[in-house]
Structures are given as C-alpha cells and as structure tokens.
C-alpha cells in the first residue's frame, strides 16, 4: 500500500505543477492520483502473489507467463471504472477521453503505448478469453483486504464500493470500453490534440513515479536553487562586461538588452525569440534569460521550472556543457548531475550528486528522468519525447511540461514539421505551463510575430544586424562546376591568400575527401590541414574541432568538412567556400566566418558542384528549398553584405512557408488527435535515414582495443542485470570509436550475433584512413552524405 500511495502522491504533484493552466486542473490532479494509487491492483490476485512467493526460477518463469498472473489488464479496468465514476460525480468538463487515457496509462505502464482504437479492438476481439481471465483473477482476490486498502488510499478523492465495482467490471467494463470508440473518432474529426497531451502527461507521471519509488529509494531528489544573476557573475569574473569595442561591445549590448527586459516581461507571453547575429553570445544570453525567468516564476507563481537546453547536433553538446559548467563553477556552484545534466543516446551513464557517484542502473534512472535543474540535450531527445509511444522516452515528458525550453539553432528543424511544432509547442506553453526561447541568427517562421504568438527578446534586432558587416556573401552560381574545376579555383585562392584561414564545406563525403586530397597534394608550408566528416570516429572529430577552435596564431588552418560543422561549432575562418545548400544552411556556415571581426571583412563564396549525373546538392536537400535559395541569391547580385542577410532570411522563410507542403505535419496532427500513439511513434522522424545503417566500431588505438575487448567480454556474463550494468558503464567509451555506415557497405564487417560492425587494428589499412576515415572507393554519391 505504501508504494501505491507514494506513486499516487507523486503523480498528483507532477500534474499539479504542469496542468495549472488547464480548466478543471483540480480534477486532473485527482485523476493522476487515482491512476497512481490503483495501477497495481492486479498484483493483489492470488496468482500474482503465488508468483511472488515462488523461489524456484524455472517455476517462477512458468507462473509469470500465465495470463492470470499478468496484472496490467485487471488493474487498468479497475482504474478505468473508478475514473469514470469520479468524473460522473464531479461533472468534469475535462476532455471526455480521460477514463480511456487513464485505462491506457495503466494498461501500458510496463510497455509502449499503442493506438487507442487498436487497444480497444484487440481486447474486445478476445472478450471471451479476456472475461474468463478476469473472472479467475477477481475470484482470487481477498475482497475484504482490498476494500480496506483502496478505501484507505482513495478516501477523500472518491468513495468506492469494491464489491459493486468488481461486479461492474465483470459485467460491463468491456462494453463500456468499446463505447469509447465513437469518442476517439470524434476527437480525430475535430483535430483536438489536448487529449493527446493530457494522455502523455498522465502516462509520463505514472512511469516516472513508479520507477522513482521502486528504483530510487533513499536517493535525494531535492531541487537545487540557482542564482538568477549567475551569468552576470561569470561575465564579470571573465572581464566580458568591461569590453566596449567592436563585436565585444555588441555582445554586451545584446546581453543587457535581452536580460534586462525579463524583469518586465508579461508572464502570459510564453514564446520568446532571441534572433540576433551569429557570434554575439546567444548561448550565455539565453541561459541568463532563462535563469531570470525561472526566478520570477518562483517568486510570482510558486513554480520552479527546469531549464531544457536543446541543440540540433551532438557535435556541439559537449561545447555547450563545458560553457555551462564553467559558468556554474566560477560562482562556486558544483556542476554535478543534479544541477547540470548532459543527456543524449551516447551519454556517459554517470550521475553524481555532491561526492556521491551512483551505480550505473541508478544513474540511468536519474538521467532518463531528467533529474536536473539544467538539462542539455538534443532536438532528437526533445521531439522524440513529445511525439512518441515509447515507454523509456515518455517517462521524461513531464519534465518538458512546466519547463523553460531553449531551442538553440532552431532553424535546423525540418520545414515539413513546422506546422506540427507550431501547434504542439504552443499547446505545451499555453496549457502545460512551459516557456519557449528560440535562439538563432536565422529565425524560421514557425511562429508569427505579427499575430503576437512570439515576442522578440531584444528591443531592436534590425539594428544589431545592420551594425555588423563582418562578411560578404558571393554567389558563384551562374553555372555548376566539376570537382576538378573547383579544386583549381581553391588552389589559386589558397596560394593568393597565404595568411588566411579557410573553411570548405561540402555536401557529400566523397567530394570532401577528394577536395581534402587535392589540397594536401599542394604540399603547403606553414599550413595545418583538417578534415571532418561522420566517417571519422567521434573521438578524433572532437579532437580536431578543439584544435581548430583553440589554436591561435602560428600556422594558418584549412578545414575541409561536411555539413556537421554548420551550426554552433565555435570555429572561425577568414575565407569560406560552401557547396550550394538551402539558404539557412549557407547562413549558418557564414557564421563560422570572421566571427570576431578580427581581420577586416571575411568572404563566403557559394558554388554549385556537380558530378557526371547531377548537382551534388540534389543528393542531399529538398529540391524545393534549393530552387527557392537559387531564386533569392540570383536576385541579389554578385556581392551580398552581412547587413543585408536578415532581410534575405526573411524573404527566404516567407517563400518557404507559403510554398511548403504541410502534408507530413497534418498527418502527424491527425495521429495526435486520434490518439494513434503507435502510428505516431513510427511515423515521426526528425532525422530521415536514406537507407538502413549499421554502427561499426573502429579499433584506431590501444584504448579502442581495450574497449572492444571489454565489450566482447560482456557476452560471457550470464547475469542479465550485471551484463546491462557493465554495458552502460562501457557505452560512452564505445561511442568514441563508432561510426554509422550504410548497411550495404558495412555488411561484411558485422560481427556474428552482435549486429555491430568491427574493424580491427590489423584491418585498418584496408578499411579506414586515419585522416579521412572509412574508405569507400566505389560507392555512389548517394551513400556519401554526412
């Protein structure tokens, strides 16, 4: 009973924090408590108790596999009946699907969600067998004991007569459940997405409470207060606030403009745009805004939102976390996991609080529940939580509700999802107590400033864009050129600019490798040459980015890269060449040019490269986006100054919004409103894979050899829980040497029974080049994207 009460109370608290803007929020809190307090009724059956008492492992497995031992369906029908009765007595105006979503939450709390209509149909199709199982389970209950337990648990929320309730379940529950079908179909026809988000919140609250109470007993989950002026202190300590000239003066002006306005911000305006030029300190400014907003919400509304900082690419997660850690520790705040958490699918499974480091299984529970004040994560984690049916992903949905979400480089979201994100993020902000800060130099038109959906963080963003003229953009797009022609152009530029740093960003891995080889063959003096692509193991990529970023003075640097360098990577070059891409991608690469206004004006040249079949950009990007980019660039003449780029972006996003297809978003919205959890989970793809892929481990050094051997040793571990713990401890080290390749190229490398490819140190000369990564000598361009 203690577990049920604990889970119920935790569910109630979670929903109370997140649903205060909803009508009938009090009733939703009660429903959350009922779900938590009743989710394990089925464990009271004699069959489940027999399973618990059994000590022989073989006999336990046999007992567990029996239908009468499984507790989910009886528990969910019990919850469903109580919620229906509670709502009937209270005359609730909340979404009419509440009993159904309560049923689904309990039914699937040990698995993934399925479509609501499919869930009902599957049960009703086997109603005779289902009723037979339920009758046996109900007969095995100690009704007196159950009545005492649930009267004690539910007293004050809803009065129940257990005998009548169980009789009703046996007689009418399946018929009642089938009667929910017209309601679900009607939701779909009305495009009402509120029940979907209510369902996700209730399901997430139950998952989180259940796992927390069962797996985190004794762990201090207390919240940590962070000073709102934390970034101010950091900037003072680093001397940033004293700088008044050039780009540093503008960084200070933008910072104070945006941060000072938070004190008078209307808290009912929940979507904020920090749209300022690249290289002007958006990361620190947005964090300072979020901390001040958080303090106002604590003081004025009694809530303490977490800060979720989401980025599009793994390559900039570490960089951002390092900055935040430095900010915290400069103010004497220990940046342990309870304060700052890095979370993505390759995160090191280590959670620390104070001097304590938790075991890997406990660390995983804490990390997957986003138990931290500031969570730095990826767009993938954020959106594949909001639009998902997966148990493990949805557990943290309740942390997105009632949070301050910072989306950095928001222009990286595919335009096919703009409509979906508009409606969903607006719903989270308006109904579930969230705030959204969109950070970018190239603001996509997901939200409308004209209609008041979004407000600018700074008082006059146009002034900041007009004031900077660090870069000129030169479209060299009269005709496509071959790689050979491009290499000849580069050779002349490199020789004519011996003191300039170069960045060359290409659309395909093959073209990047060929250009790198051509530049290397020039045998340049006093030049350090770097190559970056996802065919290079992550450990080496990170090291190269650090060297490009940190090495000042000395030899000039030439970097050849695929698109992974585009957004957020804090490197600087004097001259940039970019193979044609959508305009927002071009602008992001332009942001790597002359960031600090240190050498006059930088230059970004856009070219169109082709092979014998077509332009290389056509292998990678949507033809609609490419055509609109060409239309805009061709209307601008031979040279575009940086001060013109804001208007260029606005024109581009206007034509994209007016001409783009909403089909993908509308299909997903239909799934949301129809409670098609399973179909949505399968359909939503933030990253589209061109073909099936396989992870390949590359044994590039002695450390990699030790890591691979430890991975192989896991196979001999018979204890499944110990094997899992050892894998979690090893996962981050494995990822340092893992690259993702098209399955057709890596099929011969896959290790039997493991599903993972492997290139040994002895095989490196045949499969892997230490400079350019995986060798693909005869693959087509289509397989060579980043």
N, C-alpha and C positions, 0 to 999 in steps of 0.2 A: 504493500500500500504506500510506503514511503516513496518508492520510485514513481508511482503514478501521480502522487501529489506533487512531487518535485517537478516532474515533466509538465504537468498541468500549469503550475505556477510560472515556470519558465516560459511556456507558450504564451500565457496571458501577458507577462511583462514585455515579451518581444512584440506582440501585436499592439499592445498599448502604446509603445514608443513609435511604431511605424504607421499606425492607421488612425491617428488622432484627427486627420483631416476628413475622414470618411463620415458620412451620415450613419447614425446608429453604431458608432465606434464602440460603445459600451457593450452592445450585443455581440459584436465581433470578438471582443475580448473574452466574453463568456464562452462563445463557441470555441475559441482557441483553448481555453481551459478544459472544456468538455472533451475535446479531441485528445489532449494530453493525458487526462485522467482516465480515459476509457480505452486507450489504444491497445492495451494488452489484456482485455477481458478473456480472450481465448486461452490465455495461459492458465486460467483457473480450472480448465477442464481436467477431468481425471486422466485423460490420455496424455496431456502435456505434462502433468505432474508425474506420471509414471516415467515418461522420458527423462525428466529432470533427476529422478531418483536412481535411474539405471546407471551402473558403474561400468558395465562391460561395453567397450567401444563398439564392437560389432552389433550388439543388441541395440545400442543407442542409435546407430545409423538406421537400423531396420525400423525402429519406432518412429524416428524422425521422418521417414519417407511416407508414412501413412497419412492419408487425407485427414483423418480425425485428429491427428496430432498438430496439424498446422493451425495456427491461431489467427491468421490475418483476416479471413472472411467473416468468421463469427464476430471478431472484435469490431470490424468495420460496419457490420449490420447493426450492432449494438450502438455504436456511435451515431450512425445514421438515424436510428429511431429516436434517440434522445435529443439530437439536434432538431429534428422535425418537431418534436413535442415542445421543446424550448421556444422555438420560433413561433409556433402556433399560439402559445400562451402570451408571447410578448408582442405579437402583431408587427413583426420586424419588416422594415422596408429595404433591408439589405438585399443584394442580388438573390433572386429566388433559387439560385443553384447552390446555396450554402449547404443544405443537407447532402447534396450529391458530392460537392468538393470535399466535405468532411469525410464522407464514406471513402472517397478515392485516396485521401491523405493517409488514412489508417490502413486501408487495403494494401497500399503500395509502400509503406514506410520501410520495408526491408528490400525493396526492389525499385525499378524505374517506373515512371508514370506511363500509362497507355491512354489512347483516345477514350474519352468519356463514353461515347456511344458503343465503342467496341467492348469496353469493360462491362457495360450493362448487358450487351448482346451475348457475350461469352458466358456469363453467369446464367442468364435466362435460358440459353440453348441447352444447358445441362441441369435444368432446375430440379429434375427428379433426383439425380445423384447429389446435387448440392443440398437439397432439402433433407435427404437421407443422412448426409454427413452432419448437418446442423442439428438434426434431431438427436443423433447419438451424442454429440458434444453437449447440447443443452441438458440431456438426461444425466450426464456425468457430473454436472456442476453441483456443488454444495450451495443450494439456493439461500439458505439462512446466512451462511458466511458471506456470500457475495452481496446479499442485501445489506448486511452490516457495513461491508467495505464501501460500497458505492453510495449508500446513504450518507456515510461519513464524508466521502470525497465530494459529493455533488450537493450536499445540503447548503442552502443559501444561493445556489445557482439554479437548480431545477429539482423539483420533487419527482421521484420516480417510484412506481410500484413494480418491483423487479419481476414478480410473477406475471403480471399483466404485460409487461414489456417483452419478456421472453416468449410468452404465448403469441403476442402480436408478431414478433419476428418469425416464428414458425408458421404462422397463418398467412401473413400479409406482406412481409418485408420485400420478397422478390417481386410481388405485384406492384408494390409502391415504387420500387427501384425502376421497374420497366416504365412506370408512368412518368419518369423524369425525361424520357426521350423527346417528347414534344418541346419541353422547356429548352433543352440543349439545341435543338434545331432552330428554335425561335431566336436564341442568342446569336446563332450564326447568321440568320437572316438580318438581324438588327445591327450586326457588326459591333456588338457590345463587348469590349475587351476587359471591362472591370472585373467580371467573374474570373477570368484567367489570372489576373494579378492577385486577386484575393486567394485563389486556389494555391498559387505559388508561394504566397506568404505563409499560409496556414501549413502547407506541406513542409516548407523550409523550417518554420518554427518548431514543428514536431520533430523533424530529423535532428535539428541542432540540439534541442532539449534532451531528446532520448540519448544521443551519443555523448553529450556532455555529462549527463547524470550517470551514465553507465561507464564511461571511459575516462572521465577527468575528475573523479572523486579526489578531493584533497588538493587539487590544483587551484592556486589563487587566480581567479579570473577578474579581479578588481580592475576598474578602469584607472587610467593614468591621466592626470591633468597636465596639459602642455601650455606654457605661457603664450598669450596671443602675440606678444612682441618678440617671439623667438628669432625670427629672421632679421628684425631690426638689430638685435644684439649681435648677430653673426656679421651683418654688414658693417656695423661699427667696428667690431673686432678686426675685420679684414681690411678696414680702411676704404671700403667701397663708397660709403656715403660722403666721403670728402672729395671725391673726384667730380670735377665740374666740366671738363673739356671733352669735346668730341663725342664719340659713341658712349663713353662712360657717363658723361653728363646727361645724355638722353636716357640711359638705363636708370639713372637716379630719378629723373623727372617722371618717367613712366611708372616706376615703382611707387613713388609718393602719390602720384595722381590716382592710381588704381587702389592702393591700400587705404588711403585716407577716405575714399568715398564709401568704404564698407560701413563706417560708423553711422552714416545717414541713409544706408540702403533700406529700401522698403522690403521687409522680410517676406512679403507676399509675391515679390518678383524673384522667381526661383531659377531662372536660366540667365547666365551671365556670359558675355563674350569678352575674352581678353585677346583682341585682334590687333597686334602690333608687329612692327617689322622683326624679321628674324635676327637673332643675335642681340636682342635688347633685354635679356634677363627674364624671360617669361616664366621659367621654372621656379625661381625664387619668388617672383611676384605672385604667382598663382598660389604657392604654398602659404605665403603671408596673408593673402586674401582669405584663404580657407580657414586659417587659424583664427583670424579676427572674426569671421562669420560664425565660426564654431563658438567662440566666447559669447557673442551676442545671443546666440540661440540658447546657450546655457543660462545666461542671466535673464533673458526676457521670456523664454518659452519652456525652460526647465528640461531641455533635451541636450544630450551630449553626442552629437553625430561623429561617426568615424569619418576619416578622410580617405577616399579611394582614388589613388592617382593612377590613371590608366594610360598606357602608351601602345603604339601600334607594333613595335618591333622589340624582340628580345635583345637586339644589339645595343639598345640604349637603356635597358633596365638597370644594369649594373652602374652605369654612369650616373643615373638619376639617384639611385640609392646611396651612392658614395657622397653625393652632394648633401642629401638629407641627413645622412649620418654625421657629416662634418658640421652641419647646422646645429643638430641636437647636442653633440658633444662639446661644441665650442661654448655652449651655455651651461655645461655641467650636467646635462641630461644623458644618462646612459642609454644608448640606442640599442637596447635589447629588443627581442621579438615582440614583446608586449607593447612597445612604442612604435617600432618601425619593422614592417614585415615585407619581405620580397616574396612574391608568390607567382609562379608560373609552372608549366608542366615539367620543367627541368630543375626546379629549385632544389637546393641542398636541404634535405629533411633534417633540419636542426632548429629547434625552438628554444630560446633562452629567456630566462627572466631573472634579473639580478645575477647571482653567482650560480644559479641552477641551470643545467642543460638537461632537458628531458629525453627519455628514451625515444627511439625513432617512431614507435607506434603512437605514443602520446604526442610527440611533436607533430606528426601528420594530422592528428585530430585537431590540434590547436591551429595549425596552418590552414587546413581546409575549411575551418570555421571562421577564418579571418579574425582571429582574436588579437587584434592590434589596433592602435589608435590611427596609424597611418599605414595603409596597405599600398604598395607599389606593385602593379600587376599589368597584364596585357589587355588589349581590346578583346582578344580571344576569350580570356577568362571572364571578363565582364559580360560580354554579349552571349557567350555560350552558357552563362548562368541565367540571364534573363530569358533567353529563348531556348529552353532545354527541357528534356524529360528525365535527365539522368540524376539519380539519387545523390551521388557524390558532388555533382556540380551545384545542385539546387539547395544543398544544405546552407550555403552562404548567401542565398538570395535575400534573406532577412537582414544581412549586413549592407546590402545595396539600398534597400529601403531605409529611410531615416539616416542618410549619409550625405556627405558633400563629395560629389563625384567630379574629379578634374580629368577631362579628356584632353590630353596633350597631342598635338598634331592630328586634330580631328578630321582634317581633310583626307586622311588615309582610309576612312570608311568608304567602302564601295558605294557608288551612287545608286545602285539598284536597291540599297537598303535605306535610303534617305527617308522615305515615307514611313517605313516601319519604325525607324528610330525616332522620327518626329512624334508619332502618336504614342509610342511606348515610353520614351523618356519624359514626355510631357505628363503622361499618366503617373509615372513614378514621382515626379515633382509635385504635381497638384494634389494627388490623393494619398501618397505614401511618404510625404514629409521629407523628400530629398531635395537637394540643390545641385545644380549642374554648372560647372565652369568650363567653357570651351576655349581651348588655348591653341592659337595658330597664327601664322602670318598670312594664311590664305584661307579665309573663312568660307566654307561651303554653305549653300543656302538651305540648310536643314530646317532652320527656324527663321521666322520672318521678323525683322526688326520693325518694319512698317506697321505690322499688326500688334506690336507690343509683346510678342512672345519672348523676345530676347532683348537684353539691355547691355549696352557697351560698358565695360569696366572703366575705361578712361574717358575723359571729357571731350577730347577731340582727336580721334585716332588719325584722321586725314592729315593733321598737322605733323604727326610723327612720321608718317610715310613720306610726306613731301620734303621733310627736313633731311632725309638721308638720300645720298646719291653715291653710294659706295661702288655700285656695279652698273655696267651697261650690258644689255642683252642683245646679242647679234644673231638674228635668224638667218642661217645659211641654208635656205630651204628651197632654192629655185629648182634644184634637181637632186635626186638621190645620188649618192656616190658609193663606189665599191670600197671594201676594206683597204685595198691597195692604195686607192686614191686618198683615203682618209689617213693612212699611215704616212704617206708622202707629205700631206698637209701638216701633220703633227711633227714630223721631223724638222720641217722648216721653222715652225713655231718654237720648238724646244731649243733649236740652235740660236734663234734670233732673240731669245729671252733667257739668257744663261743664269740669271739670278731669280727667276720667278718659279714659285711652286705651282705644279699643275695637278688638276684632278680631272680624270677622264672617266665618265660614267656611261656604261654601255648596257644594252638591253638583253644580251644573251651571253652565256658563259663562253661559248665558242669565240664570239667576237672579242670579248675581254681578254681571253688567253692569247689570241692572235695579235692583238694590239700590244699587249704586255711583251710578248716575244719580240715584236718588231722594235719596240723602244729599247729593250735590253740589248738587242743586237747593235744599237748605235754606240755602245761602249762609252757612255757619257762619264765625264770626270766630275768630281765634286757633286755627285747626284746620288740620292738614295731612292731606289725604286721599290714600290709596294704594290702588291696585288691582293684584291679582296673579292671573294665570292663564297657562296654557301658550299662549294665543293672543297673548301679548305676547312679543316677541323676547327671548331669554335675556339679552342684554346689558342691556336695560332692567330685566328682572326682578332681576338681580343687584344693579344699582344701587339699586333700590327697597328690596330686603331690607337692603342695607348701611345705607341712610338710616334705615329703620325701627329697625334694631338699634343704630346708633351715635349717633343724635342724642338727646342728653339734655336734659331741661328745655325751656324755651321753649314753643312751641305744642303742644297735645295732638294725638295722632295717631289717626286712624281708618283701619283697614286692612280692605278687603273682598277676600277671597281664595277660591279654590277649594282643594281638598284638598292642594295642593302645599306648603302651609305647615305641614302636620300635624306631622311628626316631625323633630327635630334642628335646625330653624332657630331660632337663638338670638335670639328676639324676646320682648318682654314687653308684656302689656296688662293693664288693670285689670278690664275687663268683656269677656266673650267670649260670642258667640252662635254656636251650631253647629246647622245643619240635621241632622236625625237621621241617624246612621251607626252601624255596629257599635260596641260599647262600647269596644273597644281604640282605635278612631279617635277617639272622644269623649275618652277619657283623654289621648290624645296632644295634642289641641288644648287640653285643660285644662292641659297642661304649658306652654303659652305664656302662662298667666295668673298674674300675681303671682309670677313665678319667684324674685324676690329678696326677697320678704316686705317690700316697701318701703312699702306704703300700706294697712295693715290687712289685711282679707280680700278677695280677689278673688271674682268671681262668674262662673260659666259656666252659661248657660241653653241648654237643648236644646229645639228646636222641631221641628215636623213641617210642612214646606212642601209644597204641592200645586199642580198646575196643573189645567186643566179635565179631564184624563184620569186622573191618579193622583198619589200622593205622589212627590216628586222623588227620594227615596232609592231607590225601586224601579227607577229607570232605571240606577242605579249599582251597587248592592250585592246580594249574595245574600239572597233573601227569608228563608232560614233564619236567617242572622245577625241580620237586622233583627228578626225575631219574638222571638228569644231576648233581644236587647237590650231590647226593649219589656217583656218579661216581668219582667226584673230591675229595670228602672227603675221600673215601676209598683208593685213590691213595696217600694219604699224611701221612699215619702212625698214631701213637697214639697221637702225640702232634704237633700242628702247632703254630709256634711263630708269633707274630704280624707282624714282619718284612717280613714274607712270604705272608701276606694277599693280598698285591697289585697284585702280580703275580697270586695268586689264583683267585682274582676277574677278572683279565684279561682273564684267561683261561675260567672261567665260562661264561662271557659275549660273548666270541668268539663262544663257542659251542651253546649258546642260539641263537645268531644271525644266525649262519649257519643252525640251525635246526628248528627255529621257523616258524610258518605259518604267511604269510603276508595277509591272506585272508581278515581279518577284515579291515586292513588298506587299502587294494586295493579296497574293496567295498566302503569304505568312500571316497577314492580318486575319484572313478568313479562318486559318487554323487556330489562331488565338481565340477568336470569338466563339468558335465551335468547340472549344476545349479539346482540340486534337493534339494533345501533348506529345504523343508518339510521333505523329507525322511531322510536327514542327521540329522536334529534336533531330529527325532525319533530314529535313529539308533545309534548315538554316545552316549556311556555310559561309562564315566570314572569309575564309581562305579557300578558294576553289583550286582543287588539285587537277592538273591537266591529265594525269594518268596515275595508276596505282604506284605507290612508292614503298621503299624499304629502307630502314635505318642500317647503316654499315659502320662498324667500329674499325677505326684505322689505328694500327699499332705504330705510332710515329716515334716513340721514345721508350725508355726503360720504365717510366712511370706508367705509360699506357700498357706495357706488358704486365706489370703488377696488377693493374686494374682489371685487365681481361682475365687473368688467372683467378682473381678473386671472384669474378663473375662466373667463371666455369665451375669453381668450387661450390657454388650455390646448388648445383644440380645434385650434389651428394648429400645435401641437408634434407633429412626426411621430415623433420618437424616443419609443417607449412607456415606456422606463425614465425618461427625463427628464420626460415628462409625469406619471408617477407620483410622482416626487420633488417636482415643483412642486406637485402636488395635496396631498401630505402636508404640505408647508410651509404650505399655504393652508387646510387643513381646519378648524383651530381657529377661524380668523377667520370662515370661512363659517358655522360653527355659531352664532356670536354673533347672527346675523340670521335663523336658520332656525326656522320653526315647523312643526309637524306637523298636517295637516288631513285630514279625511275626503276621500277621492278624489272623491266625488260633488260636494263643494263647491268643490274646487280644480282640477277637470279643465280648465277653461278657462284656468288660469294656467300649465299645464305647458308648458315650453319644448320645442319640437320636438327630438327626438333626444337629449334630456338626462334626461328622467324627473324633473326638478326643476321646481317652480313658481317663478314670479318676479313680484314686484310692484315696479314701477319707482317712482321718486320722484314722477313725474308722476301715477301711478295711485293714490297713497296716499289721496287724499280719497275715492275710490270703494271701496277695499278694506280700508283699515287706519286705525284711530283711534289716535293716539299715546298715549292714556291706557288704552283698553280692548282694543287690539289688533285682530285680524282682525274685520271686520264680517260678521256673519251675521244678516241681517234676517228671513229667512223659514224658517230651518232648524228642524227639530223638536228637542225637548229631548234625544232620544236621541243626537244628534250633538254635544251641547254639554258633554260631560264634560271633565275636565282632560286 
